[in-house]
Every structure is written in C-alpha cells, then in structure tokens.
Amino acid sequence: MIIPKLGLYIHIPFCIRKCPYCDFFSEKISSKEIVDKYVEALIHELSLYSELTSNRLVETIYIGGGTPTLFSPKKIDQILNAVNKFFTISADAEISMEANPGTVSSDDIRNYREIGINRLSIGIQSLNDKFLKILHRIHTRKEAIKVAETVSKYYDNFNLDLMHSLPGQTYADAINDLKELISLNPRHISWYQLTIEEGTAYAESIPSLPDEDVIDSIYIEGYDLLKSSGYHHYEVSAFAQKEYQCKHNVNYWTFGDYLGAGAGAHSKLTINNKIRRQSRIENTCTYINNLLENQPQEIYLSNEIIPEQNIPFEYFLNRLRLFTPLSINEYENYTGLSFNNIRYLFEKYSEDNLVTIEKDKITITEKGQLFINQMLEDFL
Ligand code: SF4
C-alpha cells in the first residue's frame, strides 16, 4: 500500500442565506465576532495536525463552503499563514477557493490572488436572472459576468459552476446558459443537473422540473457543445481545458488522502496501512467552543478505520466517477487489496460492454458511465 498524495480541505460554513437546493453544511452568518472566533478555532484545529502530517507534502489546498468569500482577503491570509506554519506545502500547490459572485469586489478578487489563491471556483449556477431568482441566489447575471471577467484578468486558472434542468427551464434556456458561460472562457466548467437532496427546502416542497426527455436532450447537446468548445469531459460533471483538471478533486476521485478542517469537514487519511475516515460536527458554535476550550476530540462526529470489506466500495464510489483509465496496480497500491478478489466483476462488466480491459488498464465505456450506480451495488 502506498501513502497517496495529500490535499487539505478547509470548510467555511457561512452563507448569506440558504439556497433551497443546497445540502452542504452552512449557517447564516450572524456577526463579525463569529468569524473571528471561527478563524481562531480553525487555526487551533490546523495546529493539531502538524505532527500527523509532518513527513508529508500538501499538494493541494481547497477552501470551500459555505461561502469562503464572506471572509476578507485578510482573514483568508491569516488562515493560509497558519497552513504554511503547520504544514509543508508543495511549491506548485493548487490553492483553490470557492467564490460567490454576490460577495466579492474587484479589489477582493485581486487581493485573494496576491495572498496566494491561484484558482477560483465561482458559483454562477445560471446567467439568467429569472433562474437566479428561482434558485434564491444572491447575485444577478450582470454581477456574475463582471466577476468572471475580473477573475479572468488575475487568474490563469478558474472554474465556473453552472446548473441545468432547473425548475421551469426549457432546453433552449439551458443551452443558452451554457453557451454564454463558455463564452467567458473559463479553464474549467462544473456543469451539473439540479437534483433534489434530502434536508433541503426543495425536498420539502418539490418544484416542477423539466421532463426526462428534455433533460436527456440538454445533456446530449451540452456534452457536444462542451466538447466542440475544447472542454474535455473527465468526470461525471467536470469539464476542463487541457491540463486544467482540478487537481484537488482528482485526488479525491483517485482515492487520495485529504485532511479536512473546519465544522462539517471530512478527512480520509492513510496511516500505518489503515485508512481512516473522519467527519466533524455540523454546528459552528459547538465546533468553536470545543476547540477553544481544549476539547478537540469532541469535534468529531465519527473517526474510524474503514473495515477492509468496505474498502472496494469506497474506492470505486470515487474512482468510477473519473473517466480516465484505471490501472490494476493503482487499485492495489491505494487499497492494499488484491484485484484478483474482484476480477470476476470486471470480467462481467466487460462482457456487458460497461468497461474495456486491456492488459492492466480498465476503461469505463460510454455505456458504463450510465451504469455507475448499478456497478457500485456489486461492491456493497
Ligand atoms: S451559497 Fe452555496 S453553500 Fe451557500 S447555501 Fe447557496 S449553494 Fe449552499
């Protein structure tokens, strides 16, 4: 078993208000004081991991949320300084941060770049004011375009998030949105279908969504459009220009290690040939109090070694999302398990044309991409 690459994820669990489709952990931002306390607690948490990761290089950093751009460049700088103090960061680390177009000025965008953020991921979601309103987004089309244009001046690498199959959205609406987004020339696009997630406002009152045949047409045309515009489809919802795949997310999908910090953050760490998963409590005040009162063990909701029999499922849950070929060595190195135990399943998938197997390389076919969930059930 190898020690995989390590990424660091930092969760900023605050938003202006909750979007009705969102199931990420975030709370309404209540005061400046809570931001200061949260940063203090977060830095304390980061300091606890310096020994655990002392002989490892952090290859990527991702500041997600919530809405990290509710934190000023000065606050983010304070967090990055702590990260540099407690970890060894690769010289060419990808350092991403999520940005909400309703919470950043042009000066902020420039200042985040100056403090070391080298990739911004902007939650545009739609470029049509009608749908931005339906989604309860806090920004307008005009603001989103201005932010994307400003970001393109200061950042070589940036992602735009766009949703489709929104309540009341037609085929033409969805394709126009995608065309306009492509014209902003991001290096990376996350283009994903609105789904109704448990615990969200939409789950309580389900909006009327486009019919299946409309959604199918949006996918077919959207994939063609992205491909002909130079975006390589490398993961279920991710499209990138050459060399601009999101390294942090690729590390998740290849079963790499990641250390999470912050309320609600998750970790997956390989330690002494065992794989450990951690999740942290989704309550900002409790998170802060436990850390500042020196009870760090109380911030975990779970902190367990993955039983060996669950590892293949966990591995493929991530790895099958990625469309790059998978090598048998890669599976064995990252899981410490023998591929021979599951070879029969892949031979069956190959007969059903869900994958191709060539020497030690397995590639998921276009048909297979539609049957990922069915394949995963075999590993449960
Ligand atoms: S801004 Fe983003 S994280 Fe916050 S509620 Fe909306 S979708 Fe969720």
Boltz pocket constraint, residues with backbone or C-beta under 6 A from the ligand:
constraints:
  - pocket:
      binder: B
      contacts: [[A, 14], [A, 15], [A, 16], [A, 17], [A, 18], [A, 19], [A, 22], [A, 23], [A, 24], [A, 26], [A, 65], [A, 66], [A, 67], [A, 100], [A, 123]]
      max_distance: 6.0
